Every structure is written in structure tokens, then in C-alpha cells.
């Protein structure tokens, strides 16, 4: 009994000298709102999406043979630093296939005036909402501007870094 009390007192004495370390992390709970201003079919049966700050995202649908027979459809998200920071999964694989087919048909018409809007949930790591632009995929007569290069392009020059051309 004396040994237990002595052990408890020594532990209490030692714990008074040990400082605890507090870790505080910011909890980002707000959803991510993407405004896709450019989309095109990419290699390995994927779709490359570019948002309004020119970060590239990749749309990968279920059953993609080249990406390792994915079991679920997802958007590979790249942050501001152009690093892959996560994969946001679709709740229904059919939604991904419909989006992919739509983008394959109308990708030249996606621009700043007619963007594709996607909302991602950080908590659930899922795609919450997709708002399609008002583009008819079966249109017979369209705007010639859709076939020309986009209004804004980014060019990189070795001496002055990144220059935005209009």
C-alpha cells in the first residue's frame, strides 16, 4: 500500500514538471465551389477540367482501365499550389458518366461566360452539386467563337514568370 501511494506521489511530482503540448488545427468546413472555365478530353480516358484560377482537375469515372480499375468515380482535386490534395467521390457513378459524355460533346463551348459549376464537400470528400451550363449538345448551328481559342490564355516566359495575355 505504501508502495502504491509512493508511486502515485512520484508520478504526480513528475507530471508537474512535464509541459503538455497543445496542437490547434483550423477546421475548414466550408464547401469548395469550383467554376470550371475549360474542359477537354485528356489521356487515359479522363477529362481535364480547369477552374477560374487555372488549376487543373481530373475527372475519372468508374471502370477506367488505365487508372487502375477504379471502384468509384471521383474528381482529383489540385489546390492553389498545384498539388493533389484529395479525391472527391461521386455518390452515383452514373452522374460521372453523364457528365463525362456531356463534356465530350460540348467541351469547346465551356468558357468564362458559360462555366460548369461544381460544389465539393470537404467533410464527406464528395461531389455535392453540379450545375451544367446552358449548352445544347445537339445544337446544329452555334457560335463560331466556341471554335476559336479562348479569350484568356496563360503563357510562361522564363524571365518574367507568368504573364496573363488577353
C-alpha positions in Angstrom: 0.0 0.0 0.0 2.8 2.4 0.9 4.4 1.5 -2.5 1.3 2.4 -4.4 0.9 5.8 -2.6 4.7 6.5 -3.1 4.4 5.6 -6.8 1.3 7.9 -7.2 3.1 10.8 -5.4 6.2 10.4 -7.6 4.1 10.3 -10.8 2.2 13.4 -9.6 5.5 15.1 -8.9 7.0 14.2 -12.3 3.8 15.2 -14.2 4.1 18.7 -12.7 7.4 19.2 -14.5 6.3 17.9 -17.9 4.7 20.5 -20.1 1.9 19.4 -22.3 1.9 20.4 -25.9 -1.2 21.8 -27.4 -2.0 21.4 -31.1 -4.5 23.7 -32.7 -5.7 23.0 -36.2 -8.0 25.1 -38.3 -11.1 23.2 -39.2 -12.1 24.0 -42.8 -15.8 23.1 -43.1 -17.0 25.3 -45.9 -17.6 23.5 -49.2 -15.4 24.2 -52.2 -17.1 26.0 -55.1 -15.5 25.4 -58.5 -16.1 27.4 -61.6 -14.9 25.3 -64.5 -14.0 27.5 -67.4 -12.3 25.0 -69.7 -12.7 21.2 -70.2 -11.3 18.8 -72.7 -10.9 15.0 -73.1 -7.5 14.0 -71.8 -5.3 11.0 -72.0 -6.2 7.7 -70.3 -9.9 8.1 -70.7 -10.2 11.1 -68.3 -11.5 14.6 -68.6 -9.2 17.5 -67.7 -11.1 20.4 -66.0 -9.6 23.9 -65.4 -11.2 26.2 -62.9 -11.2 30.0 -63.0 -7.7 30.3 -61.4 -6.3 27.8 -64.0 -5.8 24.9 -61.6 -6.2 21.5 -63.3 -8.6 18.9 -62.0 -9.1 15.4 -63.4 -12.5 13.6 -63.8 -12.1 9.9 -63.5 -15.1 7.7 -63.9 -15.6 4.1 -62.6 -14.1 1.3 -64.6 -11.3 3.3 -66.1 -8.9 0.6 -67.3 -5.9 3.0 -67.3 -6.3 4.4 -63.8 -6.3 1.0 -62.1 -9.9 -0.1 -62.5 -11.3 2.5 -60.1 -14.2 1.2 -58.0 -15.8 4.7 -57.6 -15.9 7.8 -59.8 -14.0 10.8 -58.5 -12.6 14.2 -59.2 -8.9 14.5 -58.4 -8.6 18.0 -56.8 -5.5 20.1 -57.1 -5.1 23.0 -54.7 -3.7 26.5 -55.4 -0.1 25.1 -55.2 -1.0 22.6 -57.9 -0.6 19.6 -55.6 -3.1 16.8 -55.5 -4.8 17.5 -52.2 -7.7 15.0 -52.4 -10.2 12.9 -54.3 -13.8 13.8 -54.1 -16.1 10.9 -54.9 -19.4 10.8 -56.7 -22.3 9.3 -54.8 -23.6 7.8 -58.0 -21.3 6.6 -60.8 -24.0 7.3 -63.4 -23.7 11.0 -62.7 -20.0 10.9 -63.6 -20.6 9.1 -66.8 -23.4 11.6 -67.8 -21.0 14.5 -67.0 -18.2 12.9 -69.0 -20.4 12.3 -72.0 -21.8 15.8 -71.8 -18.3 17.3 -71.7 -17.0 15.2 -74.5 -19.8 16.7 -76.7 -19.6 20.3 -75.7 -16.1 20.9 -74.3 -15.3 23.7 -76.8 -18.2 25.8 -75.6 -17.2 25.7 -71.9 -15.7 29.1 -71.0 -15.9 32.1 -68.6 -19.3 33.1 -69.9 -20.8 29.5 -69.7 -19.0 27.8 -66.9 -19.6 24.4 -65.4 -20.1 24.8 -61.6 -19.2 22.0 -59.1 -19.6 22.0 -55.3 -17.4 19.7 -53.3 -17.9 18.8 -49.6 -14.7 18.8 -47.6 -16.2 16.8 -44.7 -17.6 13.9 -46.8 -15.0 14.2 -49.6 -17.8 14.0 -52.1 -19.3 15.9 -55.0 -22.4 17.6 -53.7 -23.8 19.6 -56.7 -23.1 20.0 -60.4 -24.7 22.9 -62.3 -24.5 22.4 -66.1 -24.1 25.4 -68.4 -26.9 26.1 -70.8 -25.4 24.5 -73.8 -27.3 22.2 -76.1 -25.2 19.2 -77.0 -27.3 18.5 -80.1 -27.1 22.1 -81.5 -26.9 22.3 -85.3 -25.9 26.0 -85.6 -23.7 27.5 -82.9 -21.5 30.5 -82.2 -18.2 30.5 -84.2 -16.5 31.9 -81.0 -16.7 28.4 -79.5 -14.4 27.1 -82.1 -11.8 29.8 -81.7 -9.1 30.0 -79.0 -10.4 31.1 -75.6 -10.3 34.8 -74.5 -7.6 34.3 -71.8 -4.6 32.2 -72.1 -1.6 31.8 -69.8 1.9 31.9 -71.2 5.0 31.4 -69.2 8.1 33.3 -70.1 11.4 32.3 -68.5 12.5 35.8 -67.4 9.4 37.4 -66.1 7.5 34.4 -64.7 3.8 34.2 -65.6 2.2 36.7 -67.9 -1.5 36.9 -68.5 -2.4 37.6 -72.1 -5.8 38.9 -73.2 
